[in-house]
Amino acid sequence: MHTLPRPVWRKIMQDYLRRPDAPLSDADWDELDRSVAQVLAAARTVRRFLPLQTSLTPALQAIPTGARGLVRSGIELPIIHWDFTLSRPRHYSRPDLAPAMAAATTVALAEDHLVLNGHPQLGHRGLLQAADSLVHPLADLDGAGALLGKHSPAPLALVAAQNVVIPESAGRLCLAGLHVTPVLPPDAALLIACDAELMDLVVVQDAHTAYLGNDLYRVFELVALRIKEHVGICRLLPAL
């Protein structure tokens, strides 16, 4: 497959993001991009365990979904974004990037919320809604793992709300990690088989920062959860 030289691709992206119009130098943009990327990497949760699909074109408005390669209806791609303004403190040559970093945190949490809780208005089901087919007590984590193991040998991940007490056996069982997130409702916990044949996170446009004009900027991305089979998700019930 033919690929564009890096300088050509960089120029295309700069024009798409309207960066030449912004009152920022190349050094400012580099620092902003590094700061945003670091915040996103630290704040995202679902990308730490979900398989990623990144080979699709940014021109897509919807992605096909299906089970075992059978195409069903398309999933509309939402634009996750947050806008911010930048200012330069007096006697300081670089802009204050705190608003950009706050915007990146908001986008990261919004991505996690979309994947875990869904967005009914857009027709997106999250992992929590898709987990109704397999339900098991949290106290019997080995039993939940055995249920998922019937359908996939993939490593397991446990993702839980902040108030959930995670069983000691989780460290041994969940080779794809233990993940605590503020976006899940209280007492919610899921055991996930991290198998690309069952589900993936489709990243059509990874997070970038664009200039909107009038000192306004936007961190945005196009992503969607694609669930191919529900048998890779188990909702864990807390002890009564």
N, C-alpha and C positions, 0 to 999 in steps of 0.2 A: 504494500500500500504506500502510495506517495505521501510524504509528510513535508510540510512547509519548513523552511529554515527558521530557527528560533528568532532571529531579528524580525523576519517578516511576520511571524505569528504574534510577536510582541507588539508590533505596530498595529496590527488588526485589532487586537484586544484593547490597546490604548484608545483607538478611535471609537470602538464599540462602547467603551466605558466613559467616553468624553473626557479623558484625563488631560489631553492638551489644553482644554478650556479651564482647568482648575488652577487656582493660584498656589500651586505646589510645585516644588522642584522635583527632579527625579530622585534625589536623596530623600526628600520628604515622603514620596510615594513608597520607596523601598522600606523606609522605617514603618510607615503605616501598614503596609502589607505584612511585614514581619510580626508586628504587634497583633494584628487581627488574626493571623494564622496561629500564633501561640495561644491566644485566648480561645479560639475555636477548638484547638486540639485538647486544651485542658477542660473545657466546659461540656463538650459533647460526651454522651454516654452510649447511645445505641451503635455508633460506629466502632466501638471497641469490641463488639461481638457479632454484629450482623455481617454476613457476606455483602460485598459491595459490587455493583454493576456500574462501570464508569465508561463503557465504550459507545454510548449512544450520542447522537448529535444534539447540540443545544437547540436546534431548530424544532425539535419535537414539542408538541403541545400535549400529547397523551402517549402513554406507553401501553403495549399489550400485556395482558396478564393471563395466566393459564396454568393448568395442572399438567406436569410431565410433558410440557411442550405443546399442549393444546391451547390455542389462542381463544380467550373469551373476550369480554368487553375491555375497552381501554380505560386506563386510569388517568384522569386529568391531572396535570402537573401544576401544583400550586407554587407561587412565588413566595418564598419565605424571605422577609426583608425587614429592615429597620433603618430609619433615616436619622441623621445627626448633622450637627454643624461643627465646624472647626474654627478655632480662634488662635491667634498668636499673642501670648502674654507679652506685655511691654518689656523691652530690653532682652527679649529671648528670640533667637533666630528660628527656632523650630516650632511648629504648631503643637498645641496641647492635644495629645492623642487619647486622652481619657474618654471623650465621647465616642470615638471609634471603637475602643475596647469594650465599652458598655453596650454598644450596638451589636458587636460580635457575640457577647454573652447572651443577649436577647435572642439572636438568630439561632445560636446553638441550642438553647432551651426550647425554642419553638420547634426546631427539628425533632428533638426528643419527644416533645408533646404530641406532634403529629404522628410519629411512628408508634408510640406507646398507647395513646388515647384516641387517635383518629381525629377526623374532622367530618362529622355527619353531613354538614351543609355541602361539602364538596364530594360526598360519596366515598370518603376514605375511612376504612376500618383499621383501627389500630391493633396492636398485638393483644391488648387487654380484651377487646371485643371478640377477637378471633379465637380466644382461648376457651370458649364455652364448651367445645367438644371434648376437651380433656380437663378434668378437675380432680385434684388430689390434695390431701392434707399436707401442709407445709412440714409438719412434724415427721412425716414419712417421706423424706426426700429421696431415699433410695428407691422407694416404690414408684414415685413420679418419674425418676430416671429410667426405671425399667419400662414404664409405659412408652416413653419417647424412644427408647432403644429398640422397640419392636418395629419402628418405622425408619429409623436412621441411626447409623453408628457415629454420627458427627459429635464433636465435643459439645458439652452442655454449658450454658450460661445461666446464672441466676440474676434477675433484675428485680429490685424491691424498693418499696417506699422507705422513707427515712425512719419510720417508726417500727419497721419489721425487725424482729429478733431472728437472725439467720442461724439455722442449726449448725452445729459443729461439723457435721458430715459434709457440708457444702464445699469446704475447701478441698476435700478429697474427690468429690463427685464432679464439681463444676470446673473442668479444665479450661473452659473459655472465660472463666472469671466470675467474680461476684461484683455486682454493680448496683450501687444505691443512688437513687435519683430523686430530686424534689418534685418532679412533674407527675409522678404516680400518686393516685389518691391514697389516703391512709389505709394500712393493712394490705395493700395490693402487692402481690409477688407473682412472678412468672418464671417458669423454667423453660428454656429455649434450646432446641437442637439447632446448632449453627450450621445449617446445611443449605447450600445455594440451590439445591434441587427443591427445597421446600419454601424458601423465602429469600429475598435479598432487598437491599436498599439501593434503589436506582438513583444515581447521581448524574443527572443530565447536565447540570451546570453547577459546578462547585462554587463555594462562596467567593465572591469578588466584591471590591468596593468601587462604586461608580460615582461620578460627579454629576449632580442634577442641575447645577447652576445656582447662583445667588448664595454661595457658601454652603449649600446643602449637599450632603453626600448620602450614599445608600450602600449598606452591606446586604447582599441578596444571594439567593441560591435557588435552584430548581431540583427538588428531590421528591421521591415517593417510595413508600413501602409497597413491595409486591409480594403478596402471600400466594404461593402456588398450591400448597396443601396445608391444612390446618393441623395436621397430625404432629407438627413439630413444635407446638406451643401447649404448655400445660399451666393452667391457673392454679396457684397454690393457696389453699384455704388456711387461714390462721386458726390457732387453737381457740376454742370457745372459753 
